[in-house]
Structures are given as structure tokens and as C-alpha cells.
Amino acid sequence: INAEYMGAIGKFRAKWIVKHRIRRLLEVMCISMVFTTACILLPMLFKCEPVTEGIKNLNWVTGICGSDEEYNPLAVLSFKSSKVIVNRLLSTNTTHTFPYSVLGIYFVVYFFSSAVTSGSALCCGVVIPSMVMGALLGRIFGNILHDCLTEWHLPVDWLDPGVLSYLGAAAFMASVTRLTVALTVILIEMSGDVHHSFALMIAVQVAMWIGNNLCHSLYSSQLESKCVPFLPDGHILSTSLHVFCARDIMSTDLTVVSDKEYLTSVIEALHTTHNAFPVVRDKTSMKLVGIITRNDLVDVLERYEQDNCTNSFSKPISIVATYEEMRRVADRRYLVQRRSSYRTLHAALGSSRIVLDLSQSIDLCPFIVTPGFSLLHVYRIFRTLGLRHLLVVKGLKVVGVITRKNLLPQNLERLRETMPPPDDFNELSEP
């Protein structure tokens, strides 16, 4: 539930907030104001409780009650950091220190606040919030079990809600992160408790099984909300992919450029959302030369603008980058959002016939497959080599492009539902 809820918030944030700086700032201010107000006002709804022997030496007095002999159970949690909250929830010999109402209200507030905060412009994570929410649920279950055993006149000396809070934190983290062995070792090292290691292993493993059967992990939801084309393990999908071909999934609406291309055509290609473009000898024969990425085209235009090569209109202008320029571009490519002025260039040049020689920036050895290539092998190639684009050629002619978005699980499932498998398997060997 936490993963699906945070994934839905991430999709809304990616559509309406992330692209606007002012909205990101306002979102952080609103989240901080609402959560801080709730943490300050909600403890006033609960009466102060007398300090018991179990918590007398734990320094839980917050000052809100005006006496060192009383404490507010919700202020003990809401007035402290997440690390202190985890320590107090996992403390032993503190049965019924936190009433059901306190644990339930604080879980609801903390759940929604952590889901909204994750993915915002605030510097935060999901590890400690997952541990806090799991500890809250574990202590609620421990209190319920303690009350049931007491009512049934069964021994309760062996039961401590703090231990169940510890197991609940581990189970919640396992269901969110889908970690097993690493999470078990981390929690044992953090708590120093090896007596409950077997119960900890069972809780982690059962939580992971339940999570796998209900939905994917939190990090998969975040990848999906950020539109990252992540390809999962294909063991489940590979059962029927071998009966489909590259032609069944490829995109045939191509945006191509020539190795010697008009400047206006290059700018028009950059107005699309494609990340790479097949390079052909001419757009009539569609004979493949190579592939060029969007970043390389933008680099060519930037160097063209810097050199101010507006004198020649007859022969192609060759823009050659030095090794230092290529390294500088590669170092800043994923760190700085590049703002090229090719849109203003397009408006200034109009219908000019300037020709650019792109041969210095073309990848002459792109990965290619034939239209009859098995879709299962295409999927494995993308996962093994980490490709973003795969050209589909028939002879020397480029006929399509396969990207990671074409191979996303939802697209493959849609392909299997809408397109029956071919009856004639000889089509698979067709070039």
C-alpha cells in the first residue's frame, strides 16, 4: 500500500510540480508547515500520564505536562527525531506505555507525511520512515496480543511489545525494499540482539513473500513515476516472447537525418522527443550509415553557433570537436541541464540552405537486428548490453527502431493480448 500510494504521489509530482521551481519550493514549505503543525497540536488532545517504573530512567519527560512525574505519550514521539522515535518504540519493559489511540493517530500522520515527503525537494529517504511505521504497527499488534492473553488468563511474561515492534520494523522494511539477508544483518548489527535472530529471519522472509504477491517494491514505483524505462528480469515475460519478432514491437515512424544535412532539418529533428536518430545516406533509399544522439546534434549546433559559420551556403560545413571538448561535454552532460539556443537559431535562419557535415559525430557501428529477429533475444540484448536504441534493418535499409520504452512490461503484455502468436514459424527466419 505504501509503495502504490507513494507511486501515485510521484506521478502527480512529476506532472505538475517537478518542472517548476516555485512549485517545488512551495511544496516543501507546505509539507513542513502542515507536518510541524500536526506534531505540535495533536499532543494537546491527550492527557498526561504518570511516569511508570519502566520509563522512569529513560528521560521521556517532554515538559509539556509541567511536571517531571508525568509525560504525554504522543509528545514523546512527535517532539523527537525519527532515530529517537525508533529507540523508544523498540524499548522493552514498556507495555502499554503508548495507548492504541496514540499509536494509531501517529501512524496515520507519519504514513501520509512520509509518502508525501519522499520524492520532494526535501533531503530525505525512506529507510528510517519505514522502520518507524513498522515499529508502530508491531507495537500495536504486541499490545493487542498482550491484552488477549491477559483476558484469557494465559501467561504473558514471555511477551514484550517492544520485541514485536522490532519484528514489525523489520517486516515493514522488507516489504518496502524487498531485502532479506542484508536487512537481517543490518538490524542485528544495529540492535545488538541475536536472541531473536530466527524470528527476525521469519518475519523478513514472510513480509517479502507477501509483498511480491501483492505489488512491486517502492523503488520500482519510483522508477515508474519518474518515467525511467527500467527493464525487469525477463524470466516471467520470456515464456511467450520467443514467438514474436522485432517487427512486432519496433517503431516505424522514423525521424532520420542524412550525414550531410540541412541545418533547418537538424533543428526540426531536435524538436521531437527522440534521444537518437538513424543516419542514412539519403532519405529516398534509407541506406543506413549509423546513428547520432540528440546530445551530439546539440553539440554540433552549439559549436556552429560559437564559430558563427554563416558564410558558406554551397558546400557542407564540417564541425569537428577536439578531444578536450568531447570530454568536457561528457563530464557536464548528466550534471548540468543544457540549454541550447537552437530554437532561436531556427527563427533567425528561416529557410536558409546551410548544410552541416555530421560525419564526425556519427556512430558508424550501431547495434542492428533484422525484422525477423526473436523478441526474446532483443529483450536479452537490451538487458545485457544496457542499450537504449536498437536499429532494425532489412538488407541495408533501416525500417524501424526499438527503444527501451517499447520493451516495458506493460507494452509487452499489451502485445501478447492484442496480437496472436504467428502460426507460421517460418516467418521468424525471414530477413
C-alpha positions in Angstrom: 0.0 0.0 0.0 2.8 2.4 0.9 4.6 1.7 -2.5 1.4 2.2 -4.5 0.5 5.4 -2.6 4.0 6.9 -3.0 4.0 5.9 -6.7 0.7 7.8 -7.3 2.1 10.9 -5.5 5.2 10.6 -7.6 3.3 10.6 -10.8 1.3 13.7 -9.7 4.5 15.5 -8.7 6.3 14.6 -12.0 3.4 16.1 -13.9 2.6 19.3 -12.0 5.5 20.2 -9.6 8.9 19.0 -10.7 9.2 21.1 -13.8 8.5 24.4 -11.8 11.0 25.7 -9.3 8.5 27.9 -7.5 6.1 25.0 -7.1 8.9 22.8 -5.7 9.7 25.5 -3.1 6.0 26.0 -2.2 5.6 22.2 -1.9 8.4 22.0 0.7 7.0 24.9 2.6 3.5 23.4 2.7 4.7 20.0 3.8 6.9 21.4 6.6 4.1 23.7 7.8 1.4 21.0 7.9 3.5 18.3 9.5 5.0 20.6 12.1 1.6 22.0 13.0 0.2 18.4 13.4 3.1 17.4 15.6 2.6 20.4 17.9 -1.2 20.4 18.1 -2.1 16.7 18.2 -0.4 16.0 21.6 -2.8 18.6 23.2 -5.6 16.2 22.5 -4.2 13.6 25.0 -3.9 13.8 28.8 -0.7 13.4 30.5 0.1 10.0 32.0 2.0 9.3 35.2 5.6 8.1 34.8 5.9 4.4 35.5 8.9 2.5 36.7 9.6 1.1 33.2 10.2 4.6 31.7 11.4 6.5 34.8 15.1 6.2 33.8 14.5 6.7 30.0 14.2 10.5 30.1 10.9 10.7 28.3 9.6 13.8 30.0 8.9 16.5 27.4 8.0 19.4 29.5 4.5 19.8 28.0 2.9 18.4 31.2 4.6 20.9 33.5 5.7 18.1 35.9 8.6 15.6 36.0 6.2 12.9 37.2 4.0 13.0 34.1 4.5 12.6 30.4 2.5 13.0 27.2 2.5 9.7 25.2 2.1 11.4 21.8 4.6 14.2 22.6 7.2 11.6 23.5 7.0 10.6 19.8 6.2 13.7 17.9 8.6 16.0 19.6 11.7 13.9 18.8 13.7 12.8 15.7 13.0 9.6 13.9 16.0 7.9 15.4 14.8 8.7 18.9 11.3 7.5 18.0 12.6 4.1 16.9 14.6 3.7 20.1 11.5 4.5 22.2 9.2 2.2 20.2 11.7 -0.7 20.4 12.3 -0.2 24.1 11.5 -3.2 26.3 9.5 -3.4 29.6 7.3 -0.6 28.4 4.0 -2.4 28.0 1.0 0.0 27.3 3.2 3.0 27.6 1.7 4.1 24.3 -2.1 3.7 24.1 -3.8 2.4 21.0 -5.1 5.9 20.1 -1.6 7.4 20.2 -0.1 4.7 18.1 -2.9 4.7 15.5 -3.0 8.5 15.1 0.7 8.9 14.9 0.9 6.0 12.3 -1.7 7.7 10.1 0.1 11.1 10.3 3.5 9.6 9.8 2.4 7.4 6.9 0.9 10.3 4.9 3.7 12.7 5.7 6.5 10.2 4.7 4.7 9.3 1.5 4.3 13.0 0.5 7.8 13.9 1.6 9.5 11.1 -0.3 10.4 12.4 -3.8 10.0 16.1 -2.9 12.8 18.7 -2.9 13.5 17.9 0.8 16.6 15.9 1.6 15.0 12.7 3.0 14.8 9.0 2.5 12.5 6.0 3.2 14.7 3.8 5.4 14.0 5.4 8.8 10.3 6.2 8.0 9.8 2.6 7.0 11.3 1.5 10.3 9.2 3.9 12.3 5.9 2.8 10.6 6.8 -0.9 11.0 7.6 -0.3 14.7 4.3 1.4 15.2 2.4 -1.5 13.7 4.4 -4.0 15.6 3.7 -2.3 18.9 0.0 -2.1 18.2 0.0 -5.9 17.4 2.0 -6.5 20.6 -0.4 -4.6 22.8 -3.4 -6.4 21.2 -1.7 -9.8 21.8 -0.8 -8.9 25.4 -4.4 -7.8 26.2 -5.8 -11.0 24.6 -3.5 -13.3 26.6 -4.3 -11.3 29.8 -8.1 -11.7 29.2 -7.7 -15.4 28.5 -5.7 -15.8 31.8 -2.6 -17.1 29.9 0.9 -16.3 30.9 2.2 -13.0 29.4 5.7 -12.8 31.0 7.3 -14.0 27.8 5.6 -11.4 25.7 7.1 -7.9 25.2 5.5 -5.4 22.8 9.0 -3.9 22.2 10.2 -7.1 20.7 7.2 -7.3 18.4 7.8 -3.7 17.5 11.3 -4.7 16.5 10.0 -7.5 14.3 7.4 -5.2 12.8 10.0 -2.7 11.8 12.0 -5.5 10.1 8.9 -6.8 8.3 7.8 -3.4 7.1 11.3 -2.6 5.7 11.4 -6.0 4.0 8.1 -5.4 2.3 9.2 -1.9 1.1 12.8 -2.7 0.0 12.5 -6.4 -0.7 15.8 -7.0 1.0 16.3 -10.2 3.1 19.8 -11.2 4.1 21.3 -7.7 4.1 18.4 -6.3 6.0 18.6 -9.0 8.6 22.3 -8.4 9.2 21.8 -4.7 9.4 19.1 -4.9 12.0 21.0 -7.4 14.1 24.1 -5.2 14.0 22.0 -2.1 14.8 20.2 -3.6 17.8 22.8 -6.0 19.0 20.1 -8.6 19.7 21.0 -12.1 18.5 18.4 -13.9 20.6 15.6 -13.0 18.2 17.5 -13.6 15.0 15.5 -16.6 14.0 12.2 -14.8 14.5 13.6 -11.8 12.6 14.5 -14.0 9.6 11.0 -15.5 9.5 9.4 -12.0 9.7 11.6 -10.6 6.9 11.0 -13.6 4.6 7.3 -13.7 5.1 7.0 -10.0 4.5 8.9 -10.2 1.3 6.8 -13.1 0.0 3.6 -11.2 0.8 4.9 -8.0 -0.9 6.0 -9.9 -4.0 2.5 -11.4 -4.4 0.7 -8.0 -3.8 2.7 -5.4 -5.8 6.2 -4.4 -6.8 8.6 -2.6 -4.5 8.7 1.0 -3.6 11.8 1.7 -5.7 10.1 0.2 -8.8 7.1 2.6 -8.2 9.5 5.5 -8.0 11.2 4.4 -11.3 7.8 4.2 -12.9 6.7 7.6 -11.6 9.8 9.2 -12.9 9.3 7.5 -16.3 12.6 5.6 -16.1 12.5 2.8 -18.7 13.7 0.0 -16.4 13.6 -3.5 -17.8 13.0 -6.1 -15.1 14.1 -9.7 -15.2 12.6 -11.4 -18.2 12.0 -14.8 -16.7 8.3 -14.2 -16.3 7.9 -12.4 -19.6 10.1 -14.8 -21.6 7.5 -17.5 -21.7 5.9 -16.3 -24.9 8.4 -13.7 -26.2 10.1 -16.2 -28.5 7.1 -16.4 -30.8 7.2 -12.7 -31.6 9.7 -10.8 -33.7 11.4 -7.4 -33.8 8.9 -6.2 -36.4 6.0 -6.7 -33.9 7.4 -4.2 -31.4 9.5 -1.8 -33.4 8.6 1.8 -34.2 8.2 2.5 -37.9 7.6 6.3 -37.6 11.2 7.3 -38.0 12.9 10.6 -37.8 16.1 10.3 -39.8 18.9 12.7 -40.8 21.5 12.5 -43.5 25.2 12.5 -43.0 25.2 15.9 -44.7 22.0 17.5 -43.5 20.4 21.0 -43.8 20.6 23.0 -40.6 16.9 23.5 -40.6 16.3 19.7 -40.9 18.6 19.2 -37.9 16.7 21.7 -35.8 13.3 20.1 -36.8 14.7 16.7 -35.7 15.6 18.2 -32.3 12.0 19.5 -31.9 11.0 15.9 -31.4 11.3 13.9 -28.2 13.6 11.2 -29.6 17.0 10.7 -28.0 18.8 9.3 -31.1 18.3 9.4 -34.8 19.3 7.0 -37.6 21.7 8.5 -40.1 21.1 7.5 -43.7 22.9 8.2 -47.0 19.8 9.8 -48.4 16.1 9.8 -47.3 15.0 8.1 -50.5 17.0 4.9 -50.4 17.1 4.9 -46.5 20.6 3.2 -46.7 21.9 3.1 -43.1 25.1 4.9 -42.3 25.0 5.0 -38.5 23.2 6.6 -35.6 23.6 10.0 -33.9 22.3 11.0 -30.5 20.5 14.2 -29.5 23.4 15.4 -27.4 25.7 15.1 -30.4 23.4 17.1 -32.6 23.1 19.8 -29.9 26.9 19.8 -29.6 27.2 20.4 -33.3 24.8 23.3 -33.2 26.5 24.8 -30.2 29.9 24.7 -31.9 28.3 26.0 -35.1 26.9 29.0 -33.2 30.2 29.7 -31.5 32.2 29.6 -34.7 29.5 31.7 -36.4 29.9 29.8 -39.7 27.3 31.7 -41.7 29.4 32.5 -44.7 29.2 29.3 -46.7 26.0 28.2 -48.3 27.2 25.9 -51.1 29.4 23.2 -49.6 28.8 21.3 -46.3 30.3 22.9 -43.2 32.3 20.3 -41.2 32.2 20.8 -37.4 35.0 18.8 -35.8 35.2 18.6 -32.0 38.5 18.2 -30.2 39.2 15.6 -27.6 39.1 18.2 -24.8 35.7 19.4 -26.0 34.3 15.9 -26.1 35.5 15.2 -22.6 34.1 18.5 -21.3 30.7 17.7 -22.8 30.7 14.2 -21.4 31.5 15.4 -17.9 28.8 18.0 -17.8 26.1 16.1 -19.8 24.5 14.5 -16.8 25.2 17.2 -14.3 24.0 20.4 -15.9 20.8 20.9 -17.8 21.9 22.1 -21.2 20.0 25.0 -22.7 20.9 25.3 -26.4 19.7 28.2 -28.4 18.7 26.1 -31.5 15.2 27.4 -31.2 16.4 31.0 -31.7 18.7 29.8 -34.4 15.7 28.3 -36.2 13.8 31.6 -36.0 16.9 33.6 -37.2 17.9 31.4 -40.1 14.4 30.9 -41.6 14.7 29.0 -44.9 18.5 29.2 -45.3 20.2 26.3 -47.1 23.2 25.8 -44.7 24.4 22.2 -44.8 26.2 20.6 -41.9 28.6 17.7 -42.2 27.6 15.3 -39.3 30.1 12.6 -40.2 32.4 13.4 -37.3 29.7 12.8 -34.7 28.1 9.7 -36.2 28.4 6.3 -34.5 29.2 4.2 -37.6 28.8 0.8 -35.8 25.3 0.8 -34.2 23.7 -2.4 -33.0 21.3 -3.7 -35.6 18.9 -6.6 -36.0 16.7 -7.9 -38.8 12.8 -7.7 -38.7 12.6 -11.5 -38.0 14.9 -11.4 -35.0 13.4 -13.0 -31.9 11.8 -10.6 -29.5 13.2 -12.7 -26.6 16.7 -12.2 -27.8 16.1 -8.5 -28.3 15.0 -8.2 -24.7 18.1 -10.1 -23.5 20.3 -7.8 -25.6 18.9 -4.7 -24.1 19.3 -6.1 -20.5 22.8 -7.5 -21.1 24.3 -4.6 -23.0 22.3 -1.8 -21.5 21.2 -0.4 -24.8 18.8 2.5 -25.3 18.3 2.0 -29.1 18.4 -0.9 -31.5 18.0 -0.3 -35.2 16.0 -2.7 -37.4 17.4 -3.1 -40.9 16.3 -5.1 -43.9 19.3 -5.5 -46.1 20.9 -2.1 -46.0 17.7 -0.2 -45.4 16.6 0.9 -42.0 13.0 0.1 -41.4 12.5 0.7 -37.7 13.9 1.4 -34.2 13.4 -0.4 -30.9 13.9 1.5 -27.7 13.6 0.6 -24.0 10.1 2.0 -23.9 9.0 -0.4 -26.5 10.1 -3.3 -24.2 8.5 -2.1 -21.0 6.4 -4.8 -19.3 3.1 -3.1 -19.9 3.8 -2.8 -23.6 4.9 -6.5 -23.9 1.7 -7.5 -22.1 -0.4 -5.4 -24.4 1.4 -7.1 -27.4 0.6 -10.5 -26.1 -3.1 -9.6 -25.5 -3.8 -7.8 -28.8 -1.6 -9.8 -31.2 -2.0 -13.6 -31.6 1.2 -15.6 -32.0 2.2 -16.3 -35.6 1.1 -19.7 -36.8 3.8 -19.9 -39.5 7.1 -20.1 -37.6 8.9 -19.7 -40.9 8.3 -16.0 -40.6 10.8 -15.9 -37.8 13.6 -16.7 -40.2 12.5 -14.1 -42.7 15.3 -11.5 -43.2 
